[in-house]
């Protein structure tokens, strides 16, 4: 199973995403968006490319109700327990705060900082794809690909 991981797109249209993102979305088994979408239209458009979209609400997203964009989401895919949250507040210590948000997960996917990260903290894997559209102080726009097979997973941060 291969998943496209994005966050912090800050756009209202799929046309404003880099072409590589829509290309990857079509090739993957699913998409996880870790918030700061800005408009639900983007999620709607992504679902036309790939119907398996798991998204959460970020601090810049409209409140559309938890059924459409929850603040947090916990899913299990091919034996891997995944917590998804945009994150909030000061970027310093965000991973520690997320450890308290999710219990009993193998992987936490988050955004908010716009800084790509793939590593382990407190015995839990963390994946922040950065941003494909708003890199802030980072040198590159980024996204991630998560591969899962029979409970084993790995991720790769990719440059746009």
Steps between C-alpha positions, in 0.01 A plus 500: 500500500632840401362827644554862402552713812449877474434786736485877507389541140328831584302501176140484386561326170665183376621711205731686740675181611823398328434247222714238677247497787204420276711245310598325825139516624388302196773236546458446875250285690396795715572856611550636851471879537615628840311828495518865399308420187318838499202382293316167504479531121862381487408178683198456274722538192761258638225242554426513127857389437517254790191420711707392804572837662556531876516865605500697824427863578787743557500838669438671163205281399131581520295311754305263280414259779698206630335259258671674206816643655566377854778652710656156541454167331619150584507239225648155452639407161649156430572446869651844569323725752526863386408817686444809285493857631599837364649604831468842658673765704871558516693275262752436778394184680217417257604133478490462879150647509390259227630206705238592760230533234543149361534188710584160356603604147797400287520823303390861544454712188487875558560840341489859630877563505553478120823316589534150358589236758525122499626342820424341831418680826395328821478163327255628236575582136419856392444624146458864402494538120577873508307700240481461122384861457620713796854413607546800732865485615569155357720473191251287304130426460444141614256212538538140615428151380412240765532134407329234713517126451370247753558724801843622386527862390750754377477855373692722265496879495502620139578839349250660267 
